Amino acid sequence: MPRMVTHRRRRAILTVLGLYLFAAAFIGYFAVNAFTGNHGLRAQQDIDAHLTAMQAEWSQVRAERTAWERRVALLRADKLDPDMLDERARTLLGLADSRDVVLLLNPR
């Protein structure tokens, strides 16, 4: 009879140990996915970094658009800026005034 008691005790210990190992693996799986998964902490950090970069780019584009809107407003027919008109005409026609200093740069 001592063998049966030992066998039952060993089986109970192995069963409990197996359940603990299964629970640890189950919790470990979800812990790893909570950190590295598609919706985990690392993904959230990547999304936050991407959002910060996009906001910086948006601010830059907004400033550029404001600058262009100012330049376009100077070219409107009702309030035409003579300096802006002169600059655009020279640029488009490739002309220079005899009093201008012209620097020629070699294109690369």
Beta strands, then each sheet from edge to edge (+ up, - down):
end
